[in-house]
Amino acid sequence: MTRNTRASTFDYLITIVLIFIGLITLLPFLYILLVSFATPSEYIQKGGAFVFPSEWTLVNYEYLLSTGAFIRAGGNSAFLAIVGTLLSLAVTSSFAYSLSRRRLRGRKILLLLVLISILFNPGIIPPYLVVKSLGLINSIWSLIIPALTSGWYIFLMKSFYDSIPVSLEEAASIDGCNDMGIWVKIILPLSLPSLAAFGLFYAVSYWNVFFHAILYINDFDKWPLQVLLQNMLIDSSTSGGELASQIASEQEMPKETLKMAAVVVATVPIILVYPFLQKHFAKGVMVGSVKE
């Protein structure tokens, strides 16, 4: 057996093993999806032990999407994901670009402060005191303003901006562009791949916010979707029990079908973002920007 044949056989084995592991990890998600489409009566009869439901129904989704609490929580999470991501990208990209320009005064001090924020975690109490002093307790903005940027993301974007030749800015300046014109017409178009990548990271983070929402948000109406989902999955005596008891004509309707539908609704939107941003990850950052 030649070396190429052995390498090819090894690649096939690795591929088979990875596919097998991938299918195993998908099984829980597949089960959740199937249970969410099952009828309450079938779930009770089979005790949740079935592969495919014999009768497919949308009753769980119809109730969730008609429940005021769930709609409000979904709206709060959508607001966090959209507004928070846009603001975070604006702050992170502008700050990183400023740090990449050597003419910035106090640049080394700012870089040191960003590095300190990465190396030392303040914990829970200092951020809470800052949020409280700003009067943001029980405000949706308490989940956005403290998380507008990340020192790690700033350094990553700064390394990207460092790779942009200064000659591009000089050429734009000669053509009459000011700093804002250079930023809008030259830098931002070149930043689309990195903005797409970091935008996805921020969107996932804002959509899945949970711990800080528990710390800062007190009103039920201001809960994001993940906090409501946690109450449905764990605290069956309050939110979960109330939602499950109101859904359909079944007197003994199991909460599990409703819970599974809630998990799907909370997971699918952020998954659907990936295909739209995938093309930007593969693009070269500097393709077409400099001609030899």
N, C-alpha and C positions, 0 to 999 in steps of 0.2 A: 504494500500500500504506500503510495507516494505521500509526500508531505502535503501537497495540495488536497489530496483525497481525504487525508486525516483531518485537515483543517475544515474542509467542507462538511464532513460528518459531524465534527464537534459543533459547528455553527448550527446545523440542523437540530442537534440534541438540545443546545441552549435555547433555540427558538421554541421547541416543543415544551420545554420546562417552563419558560416564561409565559407561554400561552396558557398552560395548565394553571399556573399560579394566578394569572390574570382572571381566568374563569372562576377560580375559587373565591377571589376577592369580590367578584361581581355577584355571587350568589345571594348574599344578604340584601343587596340593593334590588335584585330581581324579585326576591321574596316580598320585600316591602312594596314594590310596585304592584305585584299581583294581588296582594291582600287589599291594597287600596281600592281595587276594582271589584272586590268580592262583595256579595250581598251579606248583610248581617245574619240572615237565617242560615246561609251556607257556612259561614264562619262558626256559628254556634254548633251546628250539626257535626262538622268535621273537626272541631276543636282547633282550627288553625292549621291542620295538617293536610295540605293539598298543594298540588303543583300549579295547576291552572284552574281558575274558577269556572264552574259549569255555566254560570250566568254572570255576564259582565254588567256592571252598573256604575253610574256616575253619581249615585246618591251622596256619597261622602264628599266628593268635590263640590257638588251643588250646594250642600249645606255650608261648607267652609267658605265658599266664595259669596255666600249670602249672609254671613255672620258679621255683624258690625265689629266685634272685637278682632276677628281675624283680618278683616279688610283694613282696619286702622293699623294693626301691627305690620301688615304688608306694606301699607303706604309709608309708615315710618322707616322701614328697612329700605324701601326704594328711595326715599329722600336721602337717607344716609349714604347709600351707594352712589347715587348720581351727584348730588351736591358735594358730598364729602370727597369723592374722587376728583371732581373738577377742581375744587379748591386745593386739594393736596398736590395735584399735578402742577398747578400754577405756582404754589409756594416752593415745592421741591425743585422744579425745573429752573425757575428764576434764581433761586438761591444757589443751586449748583452751578449754573452758568456764571453767576457773579464770582463765585469762588474760583472758577477756572481761569478767570482773567487776572493776570499778574499785576495789572495797573490798579487793582482794587486796594484801597487803603485799609489797613488792619486785617488784611487777608490771612496772615498767619495766626492771628489771635482767634479769628472766626473758625479757622480750620481746627485749632486746638479745642475750642469749645464744642465743636461737632464731634470730635474724637472722644472727648470726655463723656458726652452723652451716650456714646456707644459702649464705652468701657465700664461705666458705672450706672447701675440701675437704681433709681431712687426708691423703688418699692411701691407700696400702695398709699401710705399716709401722705407723703408730700404732694403727689398729684391731686389727692382728694382735697387737701387744704387749699391748693391753688384754685381748683374748680369752685370750691366754696367761697373763697375770697373774691372771685370774679362774679359771684351771684348766678352761677350756671347750674346749681343743683336743681334737679327735676326739670331740666331743659334739654331738648334734643341736641342743642349746640354743645352740650357738655361731652357728647360723643364724637364731635367733629373737631372743635378747636384744639383740644389737647393732643389730638392725633393727626394734625395737619401734615406733618412731615416726619421723617425718620432719618437719623444720622447715617445709617447704613445706606439708605436709598440716595441720600445726598452725595455720599462718596462715590457710589456707583455711577450716578449721572454725571458727576464732576469728571470722572475718568473718561466718560464718553465725550464730554465737551472739550477735554484736553486734546482729544484726537482730531478735532476740527482745525484745519490749518488757519493760522492767523491771516494768511494771505486772502482768504475769502472776505474777512471783515475789512481788510484794507482796501480791497477792490470795491466793496460796497460803499465805503467811505468816500473813495475817489469819485464814485458815481453820484454822490450827494446824499446818501442815506445817513440818518442820525442813528443813535444807539437803539432807539425803539424800532426804527425801520429795519435795522440789521437783525434785531431779535425776531421780528415778525416775518420778514421776507427771506431770511437766510437760515437762521438757527432753527426755528420751529419746524419748517419743512424737513430739515435733516434729522430732526428729533422724533419723527413719527414712530419709528420702530421702538425706540426706548420708551416713549410716552405710552405706547400701546401696552408694552410689557409691564411697566410700573402702574399704569392705570388698572390693569387686571389685578395686580397684587393689592392695590388700594381698594378696589371694588369688592374683592373677596373678603378683605379685612373688615370693611364697613358693613357688608351684608351679614357677616357672621359675628358681629359684635355681641357679646353676651356678658362677660364679667363686669366690664365698666358700666354697662346698662343697669346691672343689679346694684352697683355702688351708687350711681348718680341719679337714676330715674326711680321715682316713687309712685307716680300715677300710673294706673293700669292703661289708660288711654295713650300714653306715650311710650309704652313698651315696644321694642323692635320685635321682629318675628321670632327670633331665636329664643327670647325670654318667654314669649307666649308658648312656643313649642315645648320648652323645658317644663313649663307648668302642666301642659297637656300630657306629657310623657311620664312625669314623675308624680306630680301632686294631683292625684285623681280625685281628691276630696274637694278641690276648688275648681280651677279652670277646666281641667280635663274632664272631670265628672260632669260639670255643668254643660259643656259642649256636647258630650256624648249622650246625655239624657235628653237633649232637645232635638235630636236630628230627624228621626223618622217615626213611623207609627209603631215600631217594635217597642214593646214595653221593656224588654230585657236586651236592649241593643248593646253589643260589646263595644267598648271604647277603642279596641285595637284597630278596627278598620278605619275609624276616624283619625287615630294617631298616625297610621301609615300614610293616609292621604295628606295629612298635614306635613309629614316629613318630605313627601314627594314635592308638594307645592313649595316648600322652603328650600329645596335643593335644586330643582330643575332650572329656575331662572338664572342662577349664576353659572350653571353648567352650559347653558345656551350661549353665554358670552364668548366662550373659548373659540368656537369655529370662526367667529367674525374677526377675532384678533390673531388667529393662528398665522395668517399670511404675513403679518408684520414681524413675527419673530424670525422668519426665515430670510427676510430682506437684509441685504448688506447695509450697514449704517451709513457708509460713505459712498455708496454706489452713485455714480454720475455727478458727484459734487466737485471733483477735481479732475481735470483732464491733463494728461501728460503732454 
